Amino acid sequence: MASESLPFSRSAARAEGRARLGPLWGLSHLALVVWSILMIIPIVWTFLASVKTESEIFGDAWSLPEALRFDNYARAWEQAHIGQYMLNSVIVVFFSVAGTMLLGAMAAYVLARYRFRGNRAIYLLFVSGLAFPVYLALTPLFFVVQNMGTIPVIGQFIGLNSHGGLVLVYIAYSLPFTVFFLAAFFRTLPGAVAEAALVDGASHSRVFFQIMLPMARPGIVSITIFNVLGQWNQYQIPLVLLAGDREKWVLTQGIADISTAAGYDADWAALFAALSMAILPMLVVYTLFQRQIQAGLTAGALK
């Protein structure tokens, strides 16, 4: 009986929402359709151009290729070193997202669940980072990372032209939004479970890692995906911090190099193949986790 009433309740809720919004319901759906088309068309065109010859690319934009030129992908992967740049991006994004989520989740949990002197000031300090574009600080950031390279023993791993330095910068600029998002999410979680665990003798760290963190999974997954997308597509920061070592370049630098290396004689077919290889992993990630992202964004409101 419950399973039969569920579709009816959903349809009734949709009908109620449609009646409440009136003409806005149709306009909102029209806007979503237009927005979807504007997003889908460039992606489809990029994948289509990636299997064309250059003459076909600059001919009829929407014509199908006479033959699928998968050698464009092989040329981009090997000759343009996109494979190496993609591996570098995977390494940097993996460690930077892991560090961001670990530090951000712990900071957000403490700021959301514990009351102490300076709590609000520290929270506002994190949130203020959202109002400061990192691009305005590229010059001082360059010198900060350069100075970190002079630290004995570990300087070579966190200085300029190192993935470690780039990871630290990614973590720093991703923390404000991560803390802001997760702090709001942790406030919605019930405190009775944590209090019961503390009464039973569990430490604060055990309560966080074994109880509260699993309960916050929707929010954790959502902000993780946002950080992956943002750091995977980052270009300006690695351009400044990794300019001196071509072997350390990330994917966005490699793609830009294809279009600028030969001026107007760039390998456009290989460029679109490289773009397709950069887009595809993010499409797969978002497709696989879209339900978790939606759940994380709406969980706070529903609670």
Backbone as CSV, one residue per row, in Angstrom:
resi,resn,N_x,N_y,N_z,CA_x,CA_y,CA_z,C_x,C_y,C_z
1,MET,0.829,-1.201,0.000,0.000,0.000,0.000,0.872,1.262,0.000
2,ALA,1.986,1.210,0.797,2.867,2.376,0.877,3.534,2.626,-0.457
3,SER,3.961,1.528,-1.145,4.625,1.692,-2.430,3.682,2.208,-3.484
4,GLU,2.358,1.857,-3.370,1.394,2.340,-4.347,1.069,3.811,-4.125
5,SER,1.086,4.252,-2.869,0.727,5.634,-2.571,1.873,6.599,-2.836
6,LEU,3.113,6.054,-2.935,4.267,6.934,-3.118,4.218,7.688,-4.443
7,PRO,3.995,7.015,-5.610,3.899,7.773,-6.852,2.769,8.783,-6.832
8,PHE,1.641,8.398,-6.195,0.509,9.327,-6.121,0.883,10.566,-5.315
9,SER,1.602,10.355,-4.198,1.977,11.497,-3.366,2.947,12.401,-4.108
10,ARG,3.861,11.821,-4.883,4.796,12.645,-5.640,4.070,13.439,-6.713
11,SER,3.149,12.788,-7.436,2.405,13.502,-8.462,1.517,14.578,-7.851
12,ALA,0.952,14.283,-6.681,0.130,15.285,-5.999,0.978,16.472,-5.557
13,ALA,2.188,16.181,-5.090,3.076,17.265,-4.668,3.484,18.121,-5.858
14,ARG,3.746,17.474,-7.012,4.089,18.239,-8.206,2.913,19.102,-8.666
15,ALA,1.726,18.516,-8.610,0.540,19.280,-9.015,0.311,20.470,-8.086
16,GLU,0.531,20.250,-6.790,0.360,21.336,-5.826,1.382,22.437,-6.062
17,GLY,2.629,22.019,-6.318,3.654,23.013,-6.586,3.385,23.782,-7.862
18,ARG,2.873,23.085,-8.906,2.543,23.736,-10.163,1.429,24.765,-9.957
19,ALA,0.424,24.393,-9.174,-0.684,25.318,-8.919,-0.228,26.513,-8.090
20,ARG,0.669,26.295,-7.156,1.119,27.381,-6.296,1.966,28.396,-7.069
21,LEU,2.823,27.894,-7.974,3.704,28.782,-8.722,2.995,29.458,-9.882
22,GLY,1.959,28.810,-10.417,1.218,29.410,-11.527,2.092,29.534,-12.768
23,PRO,2.069,30.708,-13.439,2.869,30.895,-14.660,4.372,30.730,-14.431
24,LEU,4.834,30.974,-13.206,6.268,30.837,-12.928,6.759,29.411,-13.119
25,TRP,5.846,28.431,-12.944,6.241,27.032,-13.127,6.701,26.792,-14.558
26,GLY,5.924,27.248,-15.519,6.293,27.070,-16.919,7.536,27.862,-17.283
27,LEU,7.656,29.100,-16.768,8.824,29.917,-17.069,10.093,29.318,-16.485
28,SER,9.993,28.752,-15.286,11.173,28.147,-14.662,11.645,26.934,-15.451
29,HIS,10.700,26.113,-15.929,11.083,24.952,-16.730,11.635,25.366,-18.090
30,LEU,11.087,26.433,-18.650,11.624,26.939,-19.915,13.055,27.437,-19.731
31,ALA,13.296,28.127,-18.622,14.651,28.610,-18.339,15.617,27.446,-18.163
32,LEU,15.163,26.378,-17.500,16.021,25.207,-17.321,16.342,24.531,-18.652
33,VAL,15.349,24.465,-19.542,15.571,23.875,-20.863,16.588,24.697,-21.655
34,VAL,16.417,26.016,-21.642,17.353,26.893,-22.359,18.762,26.763,-21.779
35,TRP,18.854,26.746,-20.441,20.157,26.612,-19.789,20.804,25.271,-20.135
36,SER,20.021,24.199,-20.164,20.556,22.876,-20.508,21.094,22.860,-21.931
37,ILE,20.359,23.480,-22.854,20.811,23.523,-24.245,22.118,24.297,-24.365
38,LEU,22.210,25.428,-23.650,23.434,26.234,-23.696,24.630,25.493,-23.128
39,MET,24.400,24.597,-22.181,25.490,23.814,-21.606,25.844,22.599,-22.456
40,ILE,24.853,21.969,-23.047,25.074,20.712,-23.772,25.710,20.952,-25.139
41,ILE,25.272,22.005,-25.838,25.750,22.235,-27.206,27.277,22.364,-27.284
42,PRO,27.942,23.181,-26.445,29.405,23.259,-26.551,30.099,21.925,-26.258
43,ILE,29.554,21.148,-25.302,30.169,19.866,-24.974,30.045,18.894,-26.139
44,VAL,28.840,18.825,-26.732,28.633,17.934,-27.877,29.520,18.346,-29.041
45,TRP,29.612,19.652,-29.274,30.435,20.134,-30.377,31.910,19.813,-30.150
46,THR,32.363,19.908,-28.908,33.760,19.589,-28.601,34.061,18.118,-28.868
47,PHE,33.180,17.224,-28.419,33.387,15.798,-28.675,33.312,15.487,-30.166
48,LEU,32.434,16.172,-30.869,32.316,15.955,-32.309,33.571,16.428,-33.030
49,ALA,34.094,17.585,-32.637,35.304,18.112,-33.274,36.529,17.268,-32.965
50,SER,36.508,16.536,-31.854,37.681,15.747,-31.466,37.937,14.553,-32.380
51,VAL,36.940,14.170,-33.193,37.119,13.035,-34.111,37.059,13.486,-35.565
52,LYS,37.284,14.785,-35.801,37.299,15.329,-37.153,38.716,15.694,-37.575
53,THR,38.871,15.937,-38.881,40.101,16.538,-39.379,39.981,18.053,-39.229
54,GLU,41.096,18.761,-39.392,41.048,20.215,-39.243,40.187,20.870,-40.323
55,SER,40.214,20.326,-41.521,39.370,20.888,-42.586,37.889,20.709,-42.247
56,GLU,37.535,19.599,-41.624,36.148,19.380,-41.230,35.759,20.271,-40.063
57,ILE,36.697,20.533,-39.165,36.416,21.410,-38.023,36.079,22.820,-38.498
58,PHE,36.847,23.330,-39.459,36.642,24.698,-39.934,35.656,24.760,-41.094
59,GLY,35.066,23.622,-41.448,34.010,23.606,-42.449,32.659,23.761,-41.789
60,ASP,31.753,22.846,-42.098,30.434,22.861,-41.476,30.569,22.391,-40.028
61,ALA,30.235,23.281,-39.101,30.495,22.985,-37.689,29.751,21.755,-37.202
62,TRP,28.529,21.517,-37.721,27.708,20.438,-37.202,27.636,19.235,-38.147
63,SER,28.471,19.222,-39.162,28.497,18.062,-40.048,29.200,16.895,-39.362
64,LEU,28.732,15.698,-39.666,29.363,14.508,-39.109,30.662,14.220,-39.850
65,PRO,31.668,13.703,-39.163,32.946,13.401,-39.846,32.789,12.235,-40.819
66,GLU,33.587,12.283,-41.882,33.560,11.176,-42.836,34.069,9.888,-42.198
67,ALA,35.004,10.024,-41.295,35.533,8.873,-40.547,35.932,9.354,-39.158
68,LEU,35.810,8.476,-38.184,36.155,8.841,-36.804,37.677,8.850,-36.648
69,ARG,38.243,10.011,-36.394,39.691,10.174,-36.309,40.158,10.029,-34.855
70,PHE,40.212,8.786,-34.398,40.664,8.559,-33.029,42.174,8.754,-32.887
71,ASP,42.870,8.868,-34.019,44.300,9.160,-33.950,44.544,10.548,-33.356
72,ASN,43.503,11.418,-33.371,43.644,12.717,-32.705,43.913,12.529,-31.216
73,TYR,43.240,11.562,-30.615,43.442,11.279,-29.191,44.836,10.718,-28.941
74,ALA,45.279,9.829,-29.823,46.619,9.248,-29.662,47.690,10.321,-29.811
75,ARG,47.478,11.244,-30.759,48.450,12.316,-30.967,48.491,13.261,-29.771
76,ALA,47.327,13.581,-29.235,47.285,14.446,-28.050,47.903,13.751,-26.845
77,TRP,47.634,12.459,-26.698,48.121,11.704,-25.540,49.638,11.561,-25.545
78,GLU,50.205,11.295,-26.728,51.637,10.995,-26.812,52.463,12.226,-27.189
79,GLN,52.165,12.840,-28.334,52.995,13.936,-28.816,52.841,15.192,-27.972
80,ALA,51.616,15.464,-27.520,51.383,16.646,-26.684,51.538,16.343,-25.197
81,HIS,51.855,15.104,-24.853,52.112,14.685,-23.459,50.897,14.890,-22.554
82,ILE,49.698,14.803,-23.125,48.494,14.976,-22.322,48.383,13.872,-21.274
83,GLY,48.865,12.683,-21.585,48.825,11.591,-20.611,49.586,11.934,-19.342
84,GLN,50.794,12.507,-19.501,51.593,12.891,-18.338,50.928,14.027,-17.568
85,TYR,50.385,15.001,-18.299,49.734,16.128,-17.634,48.467,15.678,-16.895
86,MET,47.748,14.728,-17.466,46.552,14.222,-16.793,46.930,13.475,-15.515
87,LEU,48.001,12.705,-15.569,48.471,12.010,-14.366,48.863,13.014,-13.295
88,ASN,49.555,14.083,-13.694,49.921,15.126,-12.733,48.677,15.756,-12.109
89,SER,47.654,15.999,-12.923,46.416,16.581,-12.399,45.741,15.645,-11.415
90,VAL,45.731,14.353,-11.731,45.102,13.378,-10.838,45.822,13.367,-9.488
91,ILE,47.150,13.386,-9.521,47.935,13.366,-8.277,47.668,14.618,-7.449
92,VAL,47.733,15.776,-8.095,47.549,17.041,-7.373,46.138,17.140,-6.807
93,VAL,45.137,16.843,-7.621,43.753,16.964,-7.171,43.447,15.961,-6.062
94,PHE,43.982,14.753,-6.164,43.730,13.739,-5.133,44.234,14.215,-3.771
95,PHE,45.475,14.651,-3.705,46.039,15.046,-2.413,45.461,16.376,-1.925
96,SER,45.186,17.296,-2.837,44.638,18.580,-2.398,43.201,18.435,-1.903
97,VAL,42.395,17.632,-2.588,41.021,17.416,-2.133,41.006,16.639,-0.823
98,ALA,41.878,15.631,-0.704,41.960,14.870,0.550,42.342,15.785,1.710
99,GLY,43.337,16.637,1.493,43.744,17.565,2.545,42.676,18.587,2.861
100,THR,42.019,19.089,1.820,40.953,20.071,2.026,39.809,19.487,2.830
101,MET,39.386,18.270,2.486,38.249,17.670,3.167,38.597,17.297,4.607
102,LEU,39.797,16.799,4.841,40.189,16.431,6.206,40.245,17.665,7.100
103,LEU,40.999,18.677,6.667,41.140,19.884,7.482,39.829,20.668,7.549
104,GLY,39.137,20.765,6.415,37.891,21.521,6.384,36.805,20.891,7.229
105,ALA,36.690,19.561,7.181,35.664,18.879,7.972,35.946,19.017,9.467
106,MET,37.204,18.867,9.858,37.533,18.988,11.280,37.294,20.415,11.773
107,ALA,37.720,21.416,10.993,37.515,22.806,11.401,36.024,23.144,11.456
108,ALA,35.276,22.706,10.452,33.842,22.999,10.415,33.121,22.337,11.580
109,TYR,33.507,21.119,11.913,32.843,20.403,13.022,33.076,21.127,14.352
110,VAL,34.302,21.529,14.601,34.617,22.216,15.857,33.887,23.554,15.923
111,LEU,33.893,24.299,14.827,33.235,25.607,14.823,31.719,25.493,14.934
112,ALA,31.166,24.378,14.446,29.717,24.212,14.461,29.199,23.612,15.767
113,ARG,29.998,22.770,16.432,29.479,21.992,17.560,30.058,22.386,18.915
114,TYR,31.113,23.181,18.945,31.747,23.539,20.211,31.681,25.053,20.414
115,ARG,31.442,25.450,21.629,31.388,26.867,21.966,32.623,27.230,22.780
116,PHE,33.392,28.200,22.284,34.597,28.654,22.983,34.866,30.099,22.572
117,ARG,35.709,30.750,23.341,36.029,32.147,23.074,36.746,32.263,21.724
118,GLY,36.256,33.122,20.873,36.864,33.322,19.557,36.273,32.454,18.469
119,ASN,35.272,31.635,18.832,34.674,30.742,17.836,34.138,31.537,16.646
120,ARG,33.341,32.545,16.930,32.728,33.324,15.858,33.769,34.057,15.028
121,ALA,34.813,34.559,15.688,35.851,35.297,14.969,36.586,34.377,13.990
122,ILE,36.885,33.156,14.442,37.582,32.210,13.561,36.698,31.824,12.386
123,TYR,35.409,31.611,12.660,34.485,31.265,11.581,34.408,32.398,10.556
124,LEU,34.294,33.629,11.037,34.218,34.764,10.120,35.519,34.944,9.350
125,LEU,36.638,34.578,9.962,37.924,34.654,9.269,37.947,33.676,8.088
126,PHE,37.426,32.470,8.317,37.326,31.511,7.215,36.391,32.033,6.127
127,VAL,35.217,32.488,6.534,34.215,32.924,5.559,34.696,34.140,4.782
128,SER,35.498,34.989,5.400,35.994,36.177,4.699,36.849,35.803,3.494
129,GLY,37.397,34.598,3.514,38.172,34.148,2.365,37.344,34.016,1.109
130,LEU,36.016,33.855,1.260,35.139,33.765,0.093,35.057,35.088,-0.666
131,ALA,35.304,36.188,0.034,35.191,37.506,-0.584,36.499,37.975,-1.203
132,PHE,37.549,37.159,-1.098,38.864,37.572,-1.592,39.292,36.647,-2.721
133,PRO,39.227,37.086,-3.980,39.659,36.235,-5.100,41.148,35.926,-5.011
134,VAL,41.479,34.671,-5.154,42.877,34.263,-5.027,43.742,34.878,-6.120
135,TYR,43.124,35.252,-7.245,43.892,35.806,-8.359,44.481,37.177,-8.028
136,LEU,43.874,37.879,-7.065,44.422,39.166,-6.659,45.720,39.012,-5.882
137,ALA,45.982,37.809,-5.398,47.168,37.589,-4.561,48.206,36.725,-5.262
138,LEU,48.141,36.625,-6.585,49.068,35.727,-7.289,50.525,36.145,-7.114
139,THR,50.784,37.456,-7.140,52.184,37.908,-6.994,52.728,37.615,-5.602
140,PRO,52.050,38.038,-4.508,52.572,37.656,-3.183,52.550,36.152,-2.968
141,LEU,51.570,35.451,-3.556,51.514,34.003,-3.424,52.740,33.359,-4.049
142,PHE,53.175,33.901,-5.174,54.385,33.400,-5.840,55.590,33.487,-4.909
143,PHE,55.748,34.632,-4.242,56.902,34.813,-3.363,56.777,33.972,-2.093
144,VAL,55.559,33.772,-1.600,55.368,32.920,-0.422,55.803,31.492,-0.730
145,VAL,55.348,30.958,-1.853,55.719,29.594,-2.224,57.211,29.519,-2.526
146,GLN,57.745,30.573,-3.132,59.186,30.600,-3.395,59.986,30.545,-2.094
147,ASN,59.554,31.282,-1.084,60.228,31.268,0.211,60.082,29.919,0.912
148,MET,58.941,29.245,0.700,58.790,27.916,1.297,59.806,26.941,0.729
149,GLY,60.255,27.205,-0.491,61.264,26.335,-1.092,62.618,26.422,-0.421
150,THR,62.833,27.433,0.418,64.115,27.577,1.128,64.129,26.842,2.461
151,ILE,63.000,26.249,2.858,62.943,25.504,4.116,63.824,24.261,3.988
152,PRO,64.698,24.012,4.954,65.575,22.843,4.854,64.795,21.535,4.736
153,VAL,65.328,20.609,4.004,64.842,19.246,3.825,63.556,19.197,2.988
154,ILE,62.506,19.870,3.438,61.215,19.733,2.752,60.972,20.826,1.723
155,GLY,61.864,21.805,1.644,61.654,22.927,0.741,61.518,22.519,-0.707
156,GLN,62.272,21.521,-1.126,62.218,21.085,-2.530,60.879,20.450,-2.890
157,PHE,60.118,20.031,-1.877,58.831,19.375,-2.126,57.646,20.337,-2.066
158,ILE,57.841,21.531,-1.503,56.719,22.456,-1.345,57.011,23.832,-1.923
159,GLY,58.131,23.971,-2.635,58.476,25.259,-3.218,57.902,25.413,-4.619
160,LEU,58.433,26.383,-5.353,58.008,26.595,-6.734,58.327,25.377,-7.585
161,ASN,57.522,25.170,-8.609,57.705,24.062,-9.553,57.642,22.702,-8.863
162,SER,56.825,22.619,-7.835,56.616,21.341,-7.143,55.121,21.127,-6.961
163,HIS,54.716,19.870,-7.033,53.305,19.553,-6.830,52.893,19.788,-5.387
164,GLY,53.827,19.625,-4.452,53.503,19.848,-3.046,53.103,21.284,-2.772
165,GLY,53.817,22.243,-3.362,53.460,23.645,-3.185,52.104,23.958,-3.778
166,LEU,51.817,23.373,-4.947,50.516,23.592,-5.576,49.398,22.997,-4.736
167,VAL,49.644,21.822,-4.147,48.640,21.178,-3.289,48.319,22.061,-2.089
168,LEU,49.338,22.631,-1.458,49.112,23.493,-0.295,48.295,24.731,-0.664
169,VAL,48.568,25.307,-1.823,47.814,26.477,-2.264,46.369,26.095,-2.566
170,TYR,46.157,24.963,-3.225,44.797,24.502,-3.500,44.016,24.301,-2.201
171,ILE,44.668,23.705,-1.213,44.000,23.486,0.069,43.624,24.820,0.709
172,ALA,44.541,25.772,0.668,44.301,27.066,1.306,43.132,27.803,0.666
173,TYR,43.058,27.799,-0.670,41.986,28.584,-1.285,40.661,27.815,-1.316
174,SER,40.678,26.508,-1.061,39.433,25.734,-1.034,38.822,25.665,0.363
175,LEU,39.593,25.957,1.390,39.098,25.822,2.752,37.938,26.759,3.098
176,PRO,37.939,28.028,2.686,36.826,28.909,3.099,35.453,28.374,2.728
177,PHE,35.258,27.986,1.467,33.946,27.483,1.063,33.642,26.145,1.726
178,THR,34.663,25.299,1.881,34.466,23.993,2.514,34.004,24.156,3.956
179,VAL,34.660,25.018,4.707,34.282,25.253,6.104,32.905,25.890,6.187
180,PHE,32.640,26.859,5.327,31.334,27.531,5.308,30.213,26.527,5.031
181,PHE,30.388,25.670,4.073,29.360,24.699,3.694,29.174,23.641,4.773
182,LEU,30.283,23.049,5.247,30.171,21.940,6.190,29.761,22.406,7.581
183,ALA,30.141,23.611,7.973,29.725,24.107,9.289,28.206,24.206,9.347
184,ALA,27.605,24.717,8.278,26.140,24.789,8.231,25.527,23.395,8.243
185,PHE,26.185,22.444,7.598,25.650,21.083,7.550,25.774,20.392,8.906
186,PHE,26.915,20.548,9.582,27.116,19.912,10.891,26.125,20.451,11.929
187,ARG,25.701,21.692,11.774,24.742,22.253,12.729,23.389,21.568,12.643
188,THR,23.071,20.967,11.495,21.776,20.302,11.328,21.766,18.891,11.900
189,LEU,22.930,18.319,12.224,22.974,16.945,12.720,22.534,16.887,14.179
190,PRO,21.844,15.845,14.570,21.388,15.726,15.963,22.557,15.558,16.922
191,GLY,22.520,16.289,18.015,23.611,16.212,18.987,23.441,15.108,20.005
192,ALA,22.257,14.493,20.076,22.023,13.470,21.094,22.915,12.255,20.889
193,VAL,23.180,11.896,19.625,24.018,10.718,19.344,25.439,10.961,19.839
194,ALA,25.989,12.142,19.557,27.341,12.458,20.008,27.413,12.507,21.534
195,GLU,26.405,13.075,22.174,26.399,13.151,23.634,26.337,11.757,24.243
196,ALA,25.547,10.863,23.646,25.469,9.493,24.158,26.808,8.778,24.023
197,ALA,27.510,9.015,22.904,28.817,8.379,22.708,29.833,8.909,23.715
198,LEU,29.792,10.215,24.007,30.713,10.778,24.993,30.435,10.228,26.380
199,VAL,29.166,10.059,26.716,28.806,9.469,28.006,29.322,8.046,28.116
200,ASP,29.328,7.316,27.003,29.816,5.940,26.988,31.329,5.843,26.996
201,GLY,32.007,6.985,26.971,33.462,6.972,27.089,34.215,7.201,25.801
202,ALA,33.532,7.481,24.711,34.220,7.728,23.444,34.923,9.075,23.488
203,SER,36.091,9.143,22.872,36.826,10.404,22.806,36.181,11.316,21.769
204,HIS,36.553,12.592,21.795,35.994,13.544,20.844,36.393,13.186,19.410
205,SER,37.639,12.754,19.225,38.077,12.378,17.881,37.331,11.150,17.382
206,ARG,37.062,10.193,18.273,36.319,9.006,17.863,34.874,9.353,17.520
207,VAL,34.277,10.252,18.289,32.916,10.685,17.980,32.872,11.335,16.599
208,PHE,33.883,12.138,16.298,33.905,12.827,15.009,34.079,11.847,13.852
209,PHE,35.095,10.995,13.920,35.434,10.135,12.780,34.470,8.962,12.617
210,GLN,33.956,8.418,13.716,33.142,7.206,13.614,31.641,7.469,13.674
211,ILE,31.243,8.640,14.150,29.801,8.898,14.295,29.353,10.089,13.449
212,MET,29.926,11.256,13.709,29.442,12.462,13.062,29.835,12.527,11.582
213,LEU,31.036,12.105,11.253,31.477,12.160,9.861,30.627,11.269,8.954
214,PRO,30.337,10.004,9.343,29.432,9.197,8.512,28.029,9.805,8.405
215,MET,27.544,10.447,9.466,26.224,11.078,9.399,26.218,12.258,8.421
216,ALA,27.379,12.870,8.240,27.486,14.030,7.349,27.873,13.628,5.930
217,ARG,27.724,12.367,5.595,28.175,11.889,4.279,27.578,12.655,3.101
218,PRO,26.280,12.970,3.073,25.754,13.732,1.923,26.469,15.062,1.714
219,GLY,26.691,15.789,2.797,27.393,17.058,2.676,28.845,16.879,2.284
220,ILE,29.503,15.847,2.828,30.900,15.574,2.498,31.041,15.260,1.015
221,VAL,30.166,14.408,0.489,30.235,14.040,-0.928,30.002,15.263,-1.810
222,SER,29.036,16.086,-1.456,28.714,17.255,-2.268,29.892,18.212,-2.367
223,ILE,30.457,18.581,-1.240,31.546,19.551,-1.266,32.812,18.939,-1.857
224,THR,32.982,17.622,-1.722,34.131,16.958,-2.355,34.053,17.087,-3.867
225,ILE,32.876,16.850,-4.432,32.715,16.961,-5.881,32.963,18.395,-6.341
226,PHE,32.461,19.371,-5.598,32.696,20.762,-5.967,34.190,21.092,-5.947
227,ASN,34.905,20.591,-4.953,36.339,20.842,-4.885,37.087,20.145,-6.014
228,VAL,36.676,18.921,-6.341,37.315,18.208,-7.449,37.138,18.986,-8.749
229,LEU,35.913,19.432,-9.011,35.644,20.172,-10.237,36.450,21.472,-10.286
230,GLY,36.470,22.204,-9.177,37.176,23.478,-9.156,38.671,23.331,-9.312
231,GLN,39.255,22.351,-8.657,40.703,22.171,-8.722,41.143,21.503,-10.016
232,TRP,40.323,20.641,-10.574,40.655,20.001,-11.845,40.712,21.039,-12.975
233,ASN,39.839,22.028,-12.929,39.761,23.036,-13.991,40.622,24.262,-13.734
234,GLN,41.365,24.284,-12.643,42.172,25.445,-12.305,43.321,25.622,-13.306
235,TYR,43.526,26.846,-13.729,44.584,27.130,-14.717,45.561,28.205,-14.249
236,GLN,45.043,29.312,-13.706,45.895,30.454,-13.415,46.931,30.149,-12.333
237,ILE,46.519,29.444,-11.278,47.451,29.167,-10.176,48.588,28.246,-10.615
238,PRO,48.320,27.089,-11.243,49.453,26.266,-11.710,50.299,26.973,-12.756
239,LEU,49.691,27.863,-13.562,50.475,28.606,-14.550,51.549,29.446,-13.872
240,VAL,51.238,29.993,-12.707,52.194,30.831,-11.977,53.194,29.991,-11.197
241,LEU,52.727,28.910,-10.565,53.569,28.161,-9.644,54.371,27.038,-10.304
242,LEU,53.969,26.598,-11.497,54.652,25.482,-12.159,55.265,25.867,-13.498
243,ALA,55.404,27.165,-13.745,55.853,27.614,-15.067,57.267,27.153,-15.387
244,GLY,58.097,26.944,-14.375,59.504,26.645,-14.623,59.832,25.185,-14.868
245,ASP,58.888,24.283,-14.731,59.168,22.856,-14.910,58.049,22.235,-15.745
246,ARG,58.311,22.038,-17.017,57.284,21.542,-17.924,56.796,20.148,-17.536
247,GLU,57.650,19.329,-16.968,57.258,17.974,-16.593,56.246,17.961,-15.447
248,LYS,56.157,19.047,-14.682,55.218,19.122,-13.566,53.888,19.759,-13.949
249,TRP,53.736,20.168,-15.192,52.503,20.832,-15.613,51.288,19.946,-15.384
250,VAL,50.146,20.607,-15.158,48.875,19.893,-15.026,48.121,19.977,-16.352
251,LEU,46.959,19.359,-16.398,46.239,19.174,-17.652,45.857,20.494,-18.319
252,THR,45.392,21.460,-17.549,44.970,22.727,-18.144,46.140,23.438,-18.827
253,GLN,47.337,23.338,-18.260,48.500,23.939,-18.899,48.845,23.220,-20.199
254,GLY,48.730,21.898,-20.199,49.020,21.139,-21.409,48.066,21.469,-22.537
255,ILE,46.765,21.625,-22.200,45.778,21.973,-23.221,46.062,23.362,-23.787
256,ALA,46.381,24.319,-22.927,46.697,25.666,-23.395,47.943,25.659,-24.261
257,ASP,48.896,24.790,-23.949,50.134,24.733,-24.717,49.887,24.258,-26.144
258,ILE,48.919,23.355,-26.327,48.620,22.869,-27.672,48.151,24.016,-28.561
259,SER,47.345,24.914,-28.008,46.770,26.000,-28.807,47.733,27.155,-29.030
260,THR,48.810,27.244,-28.228,49.719,28.381,-28.344,51.114,28.001,-28.833
261,ALA,51.448,26.712,-28.820,52.817,26.300,-29.150,53.196,26.677,-30.575
262,ALA,52.270,26.534,-31.518,52.588,26.785,-32.918,51.857,27.995,-33.476
263,GLY,51.371,28.886,-32.623,50.673,30.073,-33.092,49.413,29.725,-33.847
264,TYR,49.283,30.268,-35.059,48.090,30.006,-35.855,48.118,28.623,-36.502
265,ASP,49.224,27.904,-36.374,49.342,26.569,-36.964,49.151,25.494,-35.899
266,ALA,48.318,25.765,-34.895,48.089,24.810,-33.809,47.368,23.572,-34.329
267,ASP,47.568,22.456,-33.612,46.907,21.203,-33.962,45.517,21.220,-33.323
268,TRP,44.537,21.749,-34.053,43.211,21.939,-33.490,42.510,20.616,-33.207
269,ALA,42.717,19.634,-34.055,42.083,18.334,-33.826,42.584,17.716,-32.525
270,ALA,43.901,17.788,-32.301,44.461,17.265,-31.056,44.010,18.106,-29.860
271,LEU,43.829,19.420,-30.083,43.373,20.286,-29.003,41.978,19.883,-28.529
272,PHE,41.063,19.639,-29.468,39.720,19.228,-29.083,39.715,17.824,-28.481
273,ALA,40.620,16.972,-28.925,40.739,15.648,-28.312,41.208,15.774,-26.861
274,ALA,42.162,16.671,-26.626,42.640,16.897,-25.258,41.536,17.486,-24.391
275,LEU,40.771,18.426,-24.945,39.642,18.989,-24.202,38.624,17.914,-23.845
276,SER,38.368,17.007,-24.778,37.409,15.929,-24.519,37.910,15.030,-23.394
277,MET,39.210,14.748,-23.383,39.774,13.910,-22.323,39.731,14.616,-20.973
278,ALA,39.781,15.943,-20.980,39.683,16.686,-19.726,38.246,16.757,-19.231
279,ILE,37.301,16.841,-20.163,35.890,16.963,-19.794,35.310,15.633,-19.334
280,LEU,35.689,14.541,-20.004,35.053,13.244,-19.769,35.137,12.772,-18.319
281,PRO,36.299,12.835,-17.639,36.329,12.377,-16.236,35.382,13.149,-15.336
282,MET,35.257,14.467,-15.557,34.368,15.270,-14.727,32.900,14.954,-15.008
283,LEU,32.575,14.665,-16.263,31.214,14.258,-16.584,30.862,12.945,-15.902
284,VAL,31.807,12.010,-15.920,31.577,10.713,-15.280,31.393,10.883,-13.780
285,VAL,32.264,11.678,-13.152,32.174,11.898,-11.705,30.848,12.525,-11.334
286,TYR,30.448,13.557,-12.072,29.191,14.240,-11.743,27.989,13.336,-11.992
287,THR,28.031,12.546,-13.069,26.920,11.640,-13.368,26.760,10.587,-12.284
288,LEU,27.869,10.054,-11.797,27.814,9.002,-10.789,27.341,9.517,-9.438
289,PHE,27.663,10.781,-9.128,27.383,11.296,-7.790,26.340,12.404,-7.773
290,GLN,25.566,12.547,-8.839,24.615,13.649,-8.870,23.541,13.535,-7.791
291,ARG,23.104,12.309,-7.487,22.095,12.140,-6.441,22.648,12.528,-5.075
292,GLN,23.915,12.145,-4.814,24.528,12.511,-3.537,24.708,14.020,-3.429
293,ILE,25.032,14.669,-4.557,25.184,16.121,-4.541,23.863,16.798,-4.223
294,GLN,22.794,16.330,-4.863,21.474,16.904,-4.598,21.050,16.663,-3.166
295,ALA,21.339,15.459,-2.660,20.979,15.147,-1.272,21.737,16.031,-0.303
296,GLY,23.020,16.270,-0.586,23.812,17.101,0.298,23.354,18.539,0.304
297,LEU,22.925,19.041,-0.856,22.509,20.438,-0.946,21.150,20.673,-0.312
298,THR,20.314,19.620,-0.255,18.954,19.787,0.271,18.787,19.238,1.676
299,ALA,19.783,18.475,2.178,19.623,17.827,3.484,19.432,18.843,4.589
300,GLY,20.235,19.940,4.547,20.108,20.953,5.586,18.744,21.590,5.613
301,ALA,18.191,21.855,4.413,16.875,22.485,4.347,15.775,21.538,4.828
302,LEU,15.926,20.244,4.466,14.900,19.279,4.866,14.906,19.018,6.362
303,LYS,16.068,19.160,6.980,16.141,18.928,8.412,15.759,20.181,9.181
